Amino acid sequence: MFESIINAIKAAFRYIVNLVRTVIHGVLNFFKEVVNWFKSLNLNPQEDTPFIADASEFKEMLKTAPKKNVGIFEGVYNEETDEITANRYLDADSLDAKTKEVLEKEPLVVLS
């Protein structure tokens, strides 16, 4: 599944014209910023796979330098259609402990 999501992310970057970029002045809070955004999407657990990715892994694909020290790319991968149906890029000065814990040293984490 990781390979499918990574391929979908790469394909999505080729077609995403209006990538939503949110700049957080301060610490990115996992529950406030990440969990609440996914909850607002009312996802179908049978089709949608929420994920976050370390934005530094995707800087080349984005073709833009980060405005902040760290960031994450978050999105929803629809397994049935094999495409990313929602996405957001977050820049922040730093990450909170929970976001660091969730990402650990992985470039891509599927959330459940």
N, C-alpha and C positions, 0 to 999 in steps of 0.2 A: 504494500500500500504506500510506503514512503516514496518509492520510486515513481509511482503514479502521481502522487501529490507534487513531487519535485518537478516532474515533466509538465504538469499542469501549470505550476507557478511560472516556469520558463515560458510556456506558451502564452500565458496570460500577460506577462510583461510585454510581449510583442504587440498585444492588442489593447492593453489598458491605456486609454487616453487621459482619463481623469482619475488618476490614482489619488485617493484622499490621503493627504499628509497632515498629521496633527503634530504640532510641536508642543511639548510639555516643558514648561520652565520649572524645573525641579525634578523630583524623583518620580518615575513611572510607577504607579501603584497597580499591582496585578489585579486585585479585585475591583477597584474603582474603574480602571481603564479597560482592561482586557475582558474580565468575566462579564461585567455589565454590558459591554458592547455586544458580545455574543448572545447574551440573554435577550437583548433588544431585537435580535434578528428572528426570533421564534423559529428555530431550526427544526427540521425533521430528523430525528436521530437515526432513522432507517436509511436516509439518503445523504445527509450532510455530515461532513467531518470537519469540525473546527480545528484549526492549528495555529501555531505561532512559529515564527522563524527569526533567528538572529539576523537583523538587517545588514550587518557587516558582510554576511555571506552573499547578499544580493545587491551590493553597491554597484558592481559592474553591470548587472542587468538593468538597474535603475538609471544608470548613466548620470547620476547626480551625486555630488559629495554630500555627506551628512552635514546638517546644520548644527547638530548637537553631538555629544560624545558617544552616545549609544542609541540604539533603537531596536524596534522589532517590526516585522511584517506579520500581520495577522489576517487570516482569511478563512473561507469556508469552501471546502472541496466537495462537490456533488459527485458521488461515486457513480450514479446512474448515467449522468450526462458527461462525465469525465472532464469537468471544467470547474474553475473557481467562480463561485456565484456572488461572493462578497469579499471585500478586502479593504485593508486600511494599513497605512504606514505610520508608525509613531516614532518621533524623535524625542529624546529626553536628555537631561543632563546626567542622569544616572538611573539605575534600576533598583527597585525595592528588593528586599530579601526573598520574597515569594517568587517574583519573576526570575531572579537568579536561580532559585531552587528548581523551578519548573524547567528552565532551559538547561540547567547544569552545563555541560559542555557540548550539547547537541545543537546542530544548526537548525533542526526542524523537530517539533514536538507536536504530536497529535493529542488533542485534549479530549477528554470523555466526561 
